Amino acid sequence: MPIAGSRLALTAALFQLKPVFVVTKKRPANSPQHRIIADSFFGVMDGYWAVSTSNGGGHL
């Protein structure tokens, strides 16, 4: 589970339809609001992209 600031940053980025690279050994949970895609960040570190599947739009 991410710490509070990390969770807020992740939520805000996905809400704004921005992809987020998450560095973790455990694959993040699937969600109807975002897709999780395993990848490597410029070949430097392994992790997962979290990409929003919603239209965004509202207010936090």
mmCIF file of the N, C-alpha and C atoms, coordinates in Angstrom:
data_MODEL
# 
_entry.id   MODEL 
# 
loop_
_atom_site.group_PDB 
_atom_site.id 
_atom_site.type_symbol 
_atom_site.label_atom_id 
_atom_site.label_alt_id 
_atom_site.label_comp_id 
_atom_site.label_asym_id 
_atom_site.label_entity_id 
_atom_site.label_seq_id 
_atom_site.pdbx_PDB_ins_code 
_atom_site.Cartn_x 
_atom_site.Cartn_y 
_atom_site.Cartn_z 
_atom_site.occupancy 
_atom_site.B_iso_or_equiv 
_atom_site.pdbx_formal_charge 
_atom_site.auth_seq_id 
_atom_site.auth_comp_id 
_atom_site.auth_asym_id 
_atom_site.auth_atom_id 
_atom_site.pdbx_PDB_model_num 
ATOM 1   N N  . MET A 1 1  ? 0.848   -1.178 0.000   1.00 0.00 ? 1  MET A N  1 
ATOM 2   C CA . MET A 1 1  ? 0.000   0.000  0.000   1.00 0.00 ? 1  MET A CA 1 
ATOM 3   C C  . MET A 1 1  ? 0.892   1.240  0.000   1.00 0.00 ? 1  MET A C  1 
ATOM 4   N N  . PRO A 1 2  ? 0.635   2.183  -0.925  1.00 0.00 ? 2  PRO A N  1 
ATOM 5   C CA . PRO A 1 2  ? 1.464   3.379  -0.964  1.00 0.00 ? 2  PRO A CA 1 
ATOM 6   C C  . PRO A 1 2  ? 1.189   4.287  0.229   1.00 0.00 ? 2  PRO A C  1 
ATOM 7   N N  . ILE A 1 3  ? 2.193   5.092  0.565   1.00 0.00 ? 3  ILE A N  1 
ATOM 8   C CA . ILE A 1 3  ? 1.975   6.053  1.640   1.00 0.00 ? 3  ILE A CA 1 
ATOM 9   C C  . ILE A 1 3  ? 1.012   7.129  1.154   1.00 0.00 ? 3  ILE A C  1 
ATOM 10  N N  . ALA A 1 4  ? 0.434   7.899  2.069   1.00 0.00 ? 4  ALA A N  1 
ATOM 11  C CA . ALA A 1 4  ? -0.635  8.848  1.750   1.00 0.00 ? 4  ALA A CA 1 
ATOM 12  C C  . ALA A 1 4  ? -0.264  9.806  0.624   1.00 0.00 ? 4  ALA A C  1 
ATOM 13  N N  . GLY A 1 5  ? 0.921   10.394 0.639   1.00 0.00 ? 5  GLY A N  1 
ATOM 14  C CA . GLY A 1 5  ? 1.316   11.332 -0.411  1.00 0.00 ? 5  GLY A CA 1 
ATOM 15  C C  . GLY A 1 5  ? 1.418   10.662 -1.772  1.00 0.00 ? 5  GLY A C  1 
ATOM 16  N N  . SER A 1 6  ? 1.929   9.437  -1.796  1.00 0.00 ? 6  SER A N  1 
ATOM 17  C CA . SER A 1 6  ? 2.027   8.693  -3.050  1.00 0.00 ? 6  SER A CA 1 
ATOM 18  C C  . SER A 1 6  ? 0.652   8.364  -3.600  1.00 0.00 ? 6  SER A C  1 
ATOM 19  N N  . ARG A 1 7  ? -0.254  7.987  -2.726  1.00 0.00 ? 7  ARG A N  1 
ATOM 20  C CA . ARG A 1 7  ? -1.610  7.670  -3.164  1.00 0.00 ? 7  ARG A CA 1 
ATOM 21  C C  . ARG A 1 7  ? -2.290  8.911  -3.737  1.00 0.00 ? 7  ARG A C  1 
ATOM 22  N N  . LEU A 1 8  ? -2.102  10.057 -3.085  1.00 0.00 ? 8  LEU A N  1 
ATOM 23  C CA . LEU A 1 8  ? -2.690  11.303 -3.565  1.00 0.00 ? 8  LEU A CA 1 
ATOM 24  C C  . LEU A 1 8  ? -2.124  11.670 -4.932  1.00 0.00 ? 8  LEU A C  1 
ATOM 25  N N  . ALA A 1 9  ? -0.815  11.542 -5.104  1.00 0.00 ? 9  ALA A N  1 
ATOM 26  C CA . ALA A 1 9  ? -0.181  11.851 -6.386  1.00 0.00 ? 9  ALA A CA 1 
ATOM 27  C C  . ALA A 1 9  ? -0.689  10.920 -7.482  1.00 0.00 ? 9  ALA A C  1 
ATOM 28  N N  . LEU A 1 10 ? -0.796  9.627  -7.177  1.00 0.00 ? 10 LEU A N  1 
ATOM 29  C CA . LEU A 1 10 ? -1.297  8.652  -8.148  1.00 0.00 ? 10 LEU A CA 1 
ATOM 30  C C  . LEU A 1 10 ? -2.735  8.966  -8.529  1.00 0.00 ? 10 LEU A C  1 
ATOM 31  N N  . THR A 1 11 ? -3.575  9.205  -7.541  1.00 0.00 ? 11 THR A N  1 
ATOM 32  C CA . THR A 1 11 ? -4.986  9.506  -7.798  1.00 0.00 ? 11 THR A CA 1 
ATOM 33  C C  . THR A 1 11 ? -5.134  10.776 -8.633  1.00 0.00 ? 11 THR A C  1 
ATOM 34  N N  . ALA A 1 12 ? -4.411  11.814 -8.280  1.00 0.00 ? 12 ALA A N  1 
ATOM 35  C CA . ALA A 1 12 ? -4.499  13.079 -9.008  1.00 0.00 ? 12 ALA A CA 1 
ATOM 36  C C  . ALA A 1 12 ? -4.044  12.917 -10.461 1.00 0.00 ? 12 ALA A C  1 
ATOM 37  N N  . ALA A 1 13 ? -2.941  12.195 -10.675 1.00 0.00 ? 13 ALA A N  1 
ATOM 38  C CA . ALA A 1 13 ? -2.440  12.001 -12.031 1.00 0.00 ? 13 ALA A CA 1 
ATOM 39  C C  . ALA A 1 13 ? -3.423  11.206 -12.883 1.00 0.00 ? 13 ALA A C  1 
ATOM 40  N N  . LEU A 1 14 ? -3.967  10.123 -12.340 1.00 0.00 ? 14 LEU A N  1 
ATOM 41  C CA . LEU A 1 14 ? -4.930  9.317  -13.098 1.00 0.00 ? 14 LEU A CA 1 
ATOM 42  C C  . LEU A 1 14 ? -6.211  10.101 -13.357 1.00 0.00 ? 14 LEU A C  1 
ATOM 43  N N  . PHE A 1 15 ? -6.619  10.919 -12.406 1.00 0.00 ? 15 PHE A N  1 
ATOM 44  C CA . PHE A 1 15 ? -7.808  11.746 -12.567 1.00 0.00 ? 15 PHE A CA 1 
ATOM 45  C C  . PHE A 1 15 ? -7.623  12.723 -13.723 1.00 0.00 ? 15 PHE A C  1 
ATOM 46  N N  . GLN A 1 16 ? -6.395  13.194 -13.915 1.00 0.00 ? 16 GLN A N  1 
ATOM 47  C CA . GLN A 1 16 ? -6.082  14.128 -14.998 1.00 0.00 ? 16 GLN A CA 1 
ATOM 48  C C  . GLN A 1 16 ? -5.692  13.401 -16.284 1.00 0.00 ? 16 GLN A C  1 
ATOM 49  N N  . LEU A 1 17 ? -5.934  12.080 -16.308 1.00 0.00 ? 17 LEU A N  1 
ATOM 50  C CA . LEU A 1 17 ? -5.667  11.224 -17.468 1.00 0.00 ? 17 LEU A CA 1 
ATOM 51  C C  . LEU A 1 17 ? -4.183  11.161 -17.829 1.00 0.00 ? 17 LEU A C  1 
ATOM 52  N N  . LYS A 1 18 ? -3.315  11.257 -16.837 1.00 0.00 ? 18 LYS A N  1 
ATOM 53  C CA . LYS A 1 18 ? -1.872  11.170 -17.037 1.00 0.00 ? 18 LYS A CA 1 
ATOM 54  C C  . LYS A 1 18 ? -1.395  9.769  -16.636 1.00 0.00 ? 18 LYS A C  1 
ATOM 55  N N  . PRO A 1 19 ? -0.568  9.129  -17.473 1.00 0.00 ? 19 PRO A N  1 
ATOM 56  C CA . PRO A 1 19 ? -0.028  7.820  -17.083 1.00 0.00 ? 19 PRO A CA 1 
ATOM 57  C C  . PRO A 1 19 ? 0.982   7.979  -15.947 1.00 0.00 ? 19 PRO A C  1 
ATOM 58  N N  . VAL A 1 20 ? 1.063   6.966  -15.085 1.00 0.00 ? 20 VAL A N  1 
ATOM 59  C CA . VAL A 1 20 ? 1.974   6.993  -13.936 1.00 0.00 ? 20 VAL A CA 1 
ATOM 60  C C  . VAL A 1 20 ? 2.792   5.711  -13.941 1.00 0.00 ? 20 VAL A C  1 
ATOM 61  N N  . PHE A 1 21 ? 4.119   5.841  -13.778 1.00 0.00 ? 21 PHE A N  1 
ATOM 62  C CA . PHE A 1 21 ? 4.973   4.660  -13.665 1.00 0.00 ? 21 PHE A CA 1 
ATOM 63  C C  . PHE A 1 21 ? 5.159   4.348  -12.191 1.00 0.00 ? 21 PHE A C  1 
ATOM 64  N N  . VAL A 1 22 ? 4.821   3.120  -11.796 1.00 0.00 ? 22 VAL A N  1 
ATOM 65  C CA . VAL A 1 22 ? 4.888   2.694  -10.400 1.00 0.00 ? 22 VAL A CA 1 
ATOM 66  C C  . VAL A 1 22 ? 5.987   1.650  -10.264 1.00 0.00 ? 22 VAL A C  1 
ATOM 67  N N  . VAL A 1 23 ? 6.952   1.902  -9.384  1.00 0.00 ? 23 VAL A N  1 
ATOM 68  C CA . VAL A 1 23 ? 8.049   0.957  -9.145  1.00 0.00 ? 23 VAL A CA 1 
ATOM 69  C C  . VAL A 1 23 ? 7.686   0.128  -7.924  1.00 0.00 ? 23 VAL A C  1 
ATOM 70  N N  . THR A 1 24 ? 7.423   -1.137 -8.161  1.00 0.00 ? 24 THR A N  1 
ATOM 71  C CA . THR A 1 24 ? 7.049   -2.059 -7.100  1.00 0.00 ? 24 THR A CA 1 
ATOM 72  C C  . THR A 1 24 ? 7.307   -3.478 -7.582  1.00 0.00 ? 24 THR A C  1 
ATOM 73  N N  . LYS A 1 25 ? 7.584   -4.382 -6.661  1.00 0.00 ? 25 LYS A N  1 
ATOM 74  C CA . LYS A 1 25 ? 7.771   -5.784 -7.026  1.00 0.00 ? 25 LYS A CA 1 
ATOM 75  C C  . LYS A 1 25 ? 6.435   -6.483 -7.226  1.00 0.00 ? 25 LYS A C  1 
ATOM 76  N N  . LYS A 1 26 ? 5.410   -6.036 -6.490  1.00 0.00 ? 26 LYS A N  1 
ATOM 77  C CA . LYS A 1 26 ? 4.086   -6.646 -6.568  1.00 0.00 ? 26 LYS A CA 1 
ATOM 78  C C  . LYS A 1 26 ? 3.210   -5.857 -7.541  1.00 0.00 ? 26 LYS A C  1 
ATOM 79  N N  . ARG A 1 27 ? 2.608   -6.560 -8.482  1.00 0.00 ? 27 ARG A N  1 
ATOM 80  C CA . ARG A 1 27 ? 1.743   -5.904 -9.464  1.00 0.00 ? 27 ARG A CA 1 
ATOM 81  C C  . ARG A 1 27 ? 0.590   -5.204 -8.745  1.00 0.00 ? 27 ARG A C  1 
ATOM 82  N N  . PRO A 1 28 ? 0.340   -3.926 -9.066  1.00 0.00 ? 28 PRO A N  1 
ATOM 83  C CA . PRO A 1 28 ? -0.808  -3.221 -8.467  1.00 0.00 ? 28 PRO A CA 1 
ATOM 84  C C  . PRO A 1 28 ? -2.126  -3.893 -8.854  1.00 0.00 ? 28 PRO A C  1 
ATOM 85  N N  . ALA A 1 29 ? -3.122  -3.730 -8.010  1.00 0.00 ? 29 ALA A N  1 
ATOM 86  C CA . ALA A 1 29 ? -4.426  -4.341 -8.252  1.00 0.00 ? 29 ALA A CA 1 
ATOM 87  C C  . ALA A 1 29 ? -5.094  -3.729 -9.479  1.00 0.00 ? 29 ALA A C  1 
ATOM 88  N N  . ASN A 1 30 ? -5.815  -4.565 -10.213 1.00 0.00 ? 30 ASN A N  1 
ATOM 89  C CA . ASN A 1 30 ? -6.598  -4.077 -11.343 1.00 0.00 ? 30 ASN A CA 1 
ATOM 90  C C  . ASN A 1 30 ? -7.768  -3.250 -10.843 1.00 0.00 ? 30 ASN A C  1 
ATOM 91  N N  . SER A 1 31 ? -8.228  -2.358 -11.682 1.00 0.00 ? 31 SER A N  1 
ATOM 92  C CA . SER A 1 31 ? -9.338  -1.485 -11.326 1.00 0.00 ? 31 SER A CA 1 
ATOM 93  C C  . SER A 1 31 ? -10.104 -1.126 -12.592 1.00 0.00 ? 31 SER A C  1 
ATOM 94  N N  . PRO A 1 32 ? -11.407 -0.894 -12.476 1.00 0.00 ? 32 PRO A N  1 
ATOM 95  C CA . PRO A 1 32 ? -12.158 -0.433 -13.648 1.00 0.00 ? 32 PRO A CA 1 
ATOM 96  C C  . PRO A 1 32 ? -11.713 0.966  -14.103 1.00 0.00 ? 32 PRO A C  1 
ATOM 97  N N  . GLN A 1 33 ? -11.077 1.733  -13.214 1.00 0.00 ? 33 GLN A N  1 
ATOM 98  C CA . GLN A 1 33 ? -10.678 3.100  -13.530 1.00 0.00 ? 33 GLN A CA 1 
ATOM 99  C C  . GLN A 1 33 ? -9.317  3.202  -14.226 1.00 0.00 ? 33 GLN A C  1 
ATOM 100 N N  . HIS A 1 34 ? -8.488  2.162  -14.148 1.00 0.00 ? 34 HIS A N  1 
ATOM 101 C CA . HIS A 1 34 ? -7.180  2.213  -14.786 1.00 0.00 ? 34 HIS A CA 1 
ATOM 102 C C  . HIS A 1 34 ? -6.686  0.826  -15.193 1.00 0.00 ? 34 HIS A C  1 
ATOM 103 N N  . ARG A 1 35 ? -5.809  0.813  -16.202 1.00 0.00 ? 35 ARG A N  1 
ATOM 104 C CA . ARG A 1 35 ? -5.160  -0.416 -16.646 1.00 0.00 ? 35 ARG A CA 1 
ATOM 105 C C  . ARG A 1 35 ? -3.756  -0.453 -16.080 1.00 0.00 ? 35 ARG A C  1 
ATOM 106 N N  . ILE A 1 36 ? -3.276  -1.635 -15.791 1.00 0.00 ? 36 ILE A N  1 
ATOM 107 C CA . ILE A 1 36 ? -1.914  -1.834 -15.295 1.00 0.00 ? 36 ILE A CA 1 
ATOM 108 C C  . ILE A 1 36 ? -1.125  -2.569 -16.377 1.00 0.00 ? 36 ILE A C  1 
ATOM 109 N N  . ILE A 1 37 ? 0.019   -1.986 -16.770 1.00 0.00 ? 37 ILE A N  1 
ATOM 110 C CA . ILE A 1 37 ? 0.821   -2.545 -17.844 1.00 0.00 ? 37 ILE A CA 1 
ATOM 111 C C  . ILE A 1 37 ? 2.262   -2.707 -17.350 1.00 0.00 ? 37 ILE A C  1 
ATOM 112 N N  . ALA A 1 38 ? 2.763   -3.933 -17.340 1.00 0.00 ? 38 ALA A N  1 
ATOM 113 C CA . ALA A 1 38 ? 4.144   -4.191 -16.931 1.00 0.00 ? 38 ALA A CA 1 
ATOM 114 C C  . ALA A 1 38 ? 5.097   -3.630 -17.983 1.00 0.00 ? 38 ALA A C  1 
ATOM 115 N N  . ASP A 1 39 ? 6.186   -2.987 -17.528 1.00 0.00 ? 39 ASP A N  1 
ATOM 116 C CA . ASP A 1 39 ? 7.130   -2.377 -18.459 1.00 0.00 ? 39 ASP A CA 1 
ATOM 117 C C  . ASP A 1 39 ? 8.432   -2.066 -17.729 1.00 0.00 ? 39 ASP A C  1 
ATOM 118 N N  . SER A 1 40 ? 9.356   -1.497 -18.459 1.00 0.00 ? 40 SER A N  1 
ATOM 119 C CA . SER A 1 40 ? 10.622  -1.040 -17.904 1.00 0.00 ? 40 SER A CA 1 
ATOM 120 C C  . SER A 1 40 ? 10.724  0.451  -18.175 1.00 0.00 ? 40 SER A C  1 
ATOM 121 N N  . PHE A 1 41 ? 11.155  1.222  -17.202 1.00 0.00 ? 41 PHE A N  1 
ATOM 122 C CA . PHE A 1 41 ? 11.276  2.668  -17.340 1.00 0.00 ? 41 PHE A CA 1 
ATOM 123 C C  . PHE A 1 41 ? 12.625  2.982  -17.961 1.00 0.00 ? 41 PHE A C  1 
ATOM 124 N N  . PHE A 1 42 ? 12.645  3.217  -19.276 1.00 0.00 ? 42 PHE A N  1 
ATOM 125 C CA . PHE A 1 42 ? 13.865  3.509  -20.033 1.00 0.00 ? 42 PHE A CA 1 
ATOM 126 C C  . PHE A 1 42 ? 14.955  2.463  -19.815 1.00 0.00 ? 42 PHE A C  1 
ATOM 127 N N  . GLY A 1 43 ? 14.561  1.225  -19.518 1.00 0.00 ? 43 GLY A N  1 
ATOM 128 C CA . GLY A 1 43 ? 15.516  0.154  -19.307 1.00 0.00 ? 43 GLY A CA 1 
ATOM 129 C C  . GLY A 1 43 ? 16.274  0.251  -17.992 1.00 0.00 ? 43 GLY A C  1 
ATOM 130 N N  . VAL A 1 44 ? 15.903  1.199  -17.140 1.00 0.00 ? 44 VAL A N  1 
ATOM 131 C CA . VAL A 1 44 ? 16.615  1.415  -15.884 1.00 0.00 ? 44 VAL A CA 1 
ATOM 132 C C  . VAL A 1 44 ? 15.997  0.623  -14.743 1.00 0.00 ? 44 VAL A C  1 
ATOM 133 N N  . MET A 1 45 ? 14.676  0.611  -14.657 1.00 0.00 ? 45 MET A N  1 
ATOM 134 C CA . MET A 1 45 ? 14.013  -0.111 -13.571 1.00 0.00 ? 45 MET A CA 1 
ATOM 135 C C  . MET A 1 45 ? 12.702  -0.703 -14.063 1.00 0.00 ? 45 MET A C  1 
ATOM 136 N N  . ASP A 1 46 ? 12.352  -1.847 -13.487 1.00 0.00 ? 46 ASP A N  1 
ATOM 137 C CA . ASP A 1 46 ? 11.104  -2.517 -13.843 1.00 0.00 ? 46 ASP A CA 1 
ATOM 138 C C  . ASP A 1 46 ? 9.983   -2.017 -12.954 1.00 0.00 ? 46 ASP A C  1 
ATOM 139 N N  . GLY A 1 47 ? 8.787   -2.018 -13.504 1.00 0.00 ? 47 GLY A N  1 
ATOM 140 C CA . GLY A 1 47 ? 7.619   -1.583 -12.750 1.00 0.00 ? 47 GLY A CA 1 
ATOM 141 C C  . GLY A 1 47 ? 6.377   -1.706 -13.602 1.00 0.00 ? 47 GLY A C  1 
ATOM 142 N N  . TYR A 1 48 ? 5.422   -0.834 -13.367 1.00 0.00 ? 48 TYR A N  1 
ATOM 143 C CA . TYR A 1 48 ? 4.132   -0.902 -14.038 1.00 0.00 ? 48 TYR A CA 1 
ATOM 144 C C  . TYR A 1 48 ? 3.633   0.497  -14.382 1.00 0.00 ? 48 TYR A C  1 
ATOM 145 N N  . TRP A 1 49 ? 3.028   0.625  -15.551 1.00 0.00 ? 49 TRP A N  1 
ATOM 146 C CA . TRP A 1 49 ? 2.334   1.853  -15.911 1.00 0.00 ? 49 TRP A CA 1 
ATOM 147 C C  . TRP A 1 49 ? 0.890   1.722  -15.467 1.00 0.00 ? 49 TRP A C  1 
ATOM 148 N N  . ALA A 1 50 ? 0.380   2.735  -14.819 1.00 0.00 ? 50 ALA A N  1 
ATOM 149 C CA . ALA A 1 50 ? -1.048  2.825  -14.496 1.00 0.00 ? 50 ALA A CA 1 
ATOM 150 C C  . ALA A 1 50 ? -1.608  3.890  -15.438 1.00 0.00 ? 50 ALA A C  1 
ATOM 151 N N  . VAL A 1 51 ? -2.560  3.467  -16.276 1.00 0.00 ? 51 VAL A N  1 
ATOM 152 C CA . VAL A 1 51 ? -3.120  4.347  -17.296 1.00 0.00 ? 51 VAL A CA 1 
ATOM 153 C C  . VAL A 1 51 ? -4.620  4.431  -17.086 1.00 0.00 ? 51 VAL A C  1 
ATOM 154 N N  . SER A 1 52 ? -5.119  5.648  -16.990 1.00 0.00 ? 52 SER A N  1 
ATOM 155 C CA . SER A 1 52 ? -6.542  5.860  -16.729 1.00 0.00 ? 52 SER A CA 1 
ATOM 156 C C  . SER A 1 52 ? -7.393  5.354  -17.894 1.00 0.00 ? 52 SER A C  1 
ATOM 157 N N  . THR A 1 53 ? -8.525  4.756  -17.574 1.00 0.00 ? 53 THR A N  1 
ATOM 158 C CA . THR A 1 53 ? -9.473  4.321  -18.591 1.00 0.00 ? 53 THR A CA 1 
ATOM 159 C C  . THR A 1 53 ? -10.749 5.149  -18.543 1.00 0.00 ? 53 THR A C  1 
ATOM 160 N N  . SER A 1 54 ? -10.801 6.121  -17.634 1.00 0.00 ? 54 SER A N  1 
ATOM 161 C CA . SER A 1 54 ? -12.008 6.953  -17.509 1.00 0.00 ? 54 SER A CA 1 
ATOM 162 C C  . SER A 1 54 ? -11.856 8.229  -18.322 1.00 0.00 ? 54 SER A C  1 
ATOM 163 N N  . ASN A 1 55 ? -12.906 9.023  -18.328 1.00 0.00 ? 55 ASN A N  1 
ATOM 164 C CA . ASN A 1 55 ? -12.902 10.289 -19.046 1.00 0.00 ? 55 ASN A CA 1 
ATOM 165 C C  . ASN A 1 55 ? -12.398 11.433 -18.177 1.00 0.00 ? 55 ASN A C  1 
ATOM 166 N N  . GLY A 1 56 ? -12.140 11.174 -16.897 1.00 0.00 ? 56 GLY A N  1 
ATOM 167 C CA . GLY A 1 56 ? -11.717 12.252 -16.009 1.00 0.00 ? 56 GLY A CA 1 
ATOM 168 C C  . GLY A 1 56 ? -12.828 13.258 -15.851 1.00 0.00 ? 56 GLY A C  1 
ATOM 169 N N  . GLY A 1 57 ? -12.490 14.490 -15.682 1.00 0.00 ? 57 GLY A N  1 
ATOM 170 C CA . GLY A 1 57 ? -13.510 15.515 -15.712 1.00 0.00 ? 57 GLY A CA 1 
ATOM 171 C C  . GLY A 1 57 ? -13.969 16.055 -14.391 1.00 0.00 ? 57 GLY A C  1 
ATOM 172 N N  . GLY A 1 58 ? -14.360 15.369 -13.424 1.00 0.00 ? 58 GLY A N  1 
ATOM 173 C CA . GLY A 1 58 ? -14.967 15.958 -12.227 1.00 0.00 ? 58 GLY A CA 1 
ATOM 174 C C  . GLY A 1 58 ? -14.002 16.677 -11.322 1.00 0.00 ? 58 GLY A C  1 
ATOM 175 N N  . HIS A 1 59 ? -14.329 16.785 -10.093 1.00 0.00 ? 59 HIS A N  1 
ATOM 176 C CA . HIS A 1 59 ? -13.481 17.434 -9.098  1.00 0.00 ? 59 HIS A CA 1 
ATOM 177 C C  . HIS A 1 59 ? -13.090 16.415 -8.039  1.00 0.00 ? 59 HIS A C  1 
ATOM 178 N N  . LEU A 1 60 ? -11.891 16.562 -7.504  1.00 0.00 ? 60 LEU A N  1 
ATOM 179 C CA . LEU A 1 60 ? -11.435 15.668 -6.427  1.00 0.00 ? 60 LEU A CA 1 
ATOM 180 C C  . LEU A 1 60 ? -12.089 16.053 -5.131  1.00 0.00 ? 60 LEU A C  1 
# 
